[in-house]
């Protein structure tokens, strides 16, 4: 006999709460010695048509803080079922699946793209159980109808599993042999992973070589939400680049905030570089699309138009909320031109849909918070934010930050630009930020005993060339 309880995890399309799950315990194997079988069918609640979805299944019951006895710990279940793209404690169900399970209680989480409300629940398998259950998933957003198409620029998964994974995660197959030419390097030969280095994407914003790449005009995009951002936490270090000052960027949000601040300094130096996002799935346990970038392609999607839109900056990145802006009818990446002596005021329209609790929305202007709006006030304002005014060149973007204490969970639009007299904003402070970076990089190289002397000298020479570039840029600075 099969007993089951399911509930919608989310009560509204704006403010919702997640069931916390710990995945660090040993994995429980369900097959091949199953005691019972559960047939699951997953359908869209409106169309009643089968849809693909991702399931996280654990043996044991959810923790109940009010319980008087200690609950059994939950263990991710490994099913070893073909055709489910099973990996890292999760697997995929392509509309329906038959799950062979052992006797005992189970807890599950079910997600079908970020545009559906998730489901959590518990059930129990008894000996010789043979039952079926239909689960209806409620959709609360449809970004493709608005012209937004999602992608993950960093994953390493089996090619045969990708059609199911991408369908369940609501992502596009953006691979094309032409895309590298759009972003300036050799074509990518892997069908399972978009090689960031080959298309001019900085894998993390704080990579030691970032100033060198910027000076050489090799950066076409920056991975703002990267593989350090996990589904339920964060890789809390910067071993892959320049470490943050933890007194300025403390705690579980520190790595994400440091990444963001570095990116803002890039924009403040006058570089027009869009943000992207990638999960690192396959090299970590993240599902594909945990961190993702949406590109506005309008009514016609193709890998070519997707990468062209990305390079143009018509993007937003997210590991949670779905944030789609229009400013004066234009998507991100647009350049507004202002006349000298005449302030330019811009109205910001925004569509926000989320299944995680958003704390606040912010307008970031030239790297600083220009305005902050609590979610309730945004709803009362019917999707409008305060206008933003420029009397000189600059840039701005919108971000939505959640209440998640485990990580820096947010969404950010790509920047909009304001240009006066044909010149971008170049900040002395931000140029000096990268000059100081190069000094630190010199010391880092000299202290690195693992690098050969010949390679060290080549990198020091590249950093010296970048220093010349940024010193020249400092002379062109037109803002503090």
C-alpha positions, 0 to 999 in steps of 0.5 A: 500500500502507498500512502502519500501527502503532497502540498504546493510549496508556494502559495503565491507567485511572488512570495514563497518558502522552501523546505530545507533539505540536507544532502550531505548524508550517504546515498540510499540505494533503492534498486535492484532489491525493491519491496514496492513500486510507485508509478508517478505521472507529472502533468501541467495543471492547466493543460493536463499534458505530461511534462518533464521534471526534476526530483530529489528523493530522500529516504526518511521523513522531513525534519519536524522541529516540534517532534519530541523524538529525533527523526530518522535522517534523510538520505538521497535515494539512488535509483539506477534507472536508465533514461533518468539522467540521474546525478548528484542526488537528483534525477529526471522524470519525463512525464511518467516513471515507475520507481522501484523502492524499498519499504519505508518513508520517503520525502521528495522535492519536485521542480519543473523549470523555475516557471512552475511552483515546486512540490514537496511531499512525503509518502511511505512504501509498504511491502508489495506496494503497487500504486500510482500517483498523478502530480499536477504542477502549476505554471506561474510564468512563461518567459518564452512567450515574452521573448526570454530564453534561458541558458547555462554557460557552464555544465559538464553532463552526458550529451545523451541526457541533455534533451531531457535535462534541458526540457525539464529545466526550461533551458535552450540548447545554445550550442552552435559551431558559429557561436564562438565567432560571435564572441571572438575565439575558436569554436567549442568542440564539446556538445555538453559544455560551453567552454568559457575560455574559448568564447571570452567569458571570465569563469569567475569575476575575481580571476587573477588574470581579469585585468590582463584579459580586460586590457587585451579586450578578451572579455566578452562576458563575465560569469556573475553567478558561477559554480560557487553558488550551489542549490543549497549553499555556497563554495565559500572560498576564492581559491580560483582567483583573488580572495575577498576581504572577509571583513568587508564581504563576510559570511555565506553571501560574501563570495557572491557579493565580492563577485558582484563588486568586481563586476561593478568595477569593470563597468565603472571602467567603461567596459560594456560587458554583459553578465552571464551565469552557469551552474558547474553541473557535472563538476559539482552536484548542482542541477543544470540551470541552478544558475542561469542567464536569460537572453531576450531574443524576441519571437525568433530563437536560434543559438545564433540569435541567443549568442548575439543577444547575449553579446548585446547585453539583452540579459538577466542572470539569476539563481532564484527570481525571474526578473524581466525589465523594460526601460523606455521599452528597451531591454538591458544593454541599450545605450541611452544618449543624453545631451550635455546640460540636460538631465535624462530621467528614465522610467523603469518597468519590471516584471517579477515572478519568483518562487523564493521569498524576495526581500527587496529590489534595488536600482544600482547606479554606477555601482551604488544603490540608487533606490531600494524598494521592498516587495510589498511596495513594488506590488502596490506600485504595479510593477514600477520602480522609481525613475533614475536620473543622469546628468552625466555618462553612467550605467544602471541595472536592477537586482532582486535579492532574496532572504536566503541565509545560506547563500547570496541568492539574487537576480540581476538585469544586465546593465543599461548605459547612458552616454553623454558627449560620446564618452562612457563613464570612467571612474578613477576609483575603479581604475585604481582598483585594478591597478591595485589588483595588478600589484597584488597579482605580481606578489601572488605570482612571485609567491607561487612555487608551483609555476615555472620561472619561464611562465612566471616571467611571461605572466609578469610581462602580461601584467606589466602591459595591463598596468600600462593600459590601466595607467593610460585609462586613469588619465582618461577618467571623467568621474571619481 
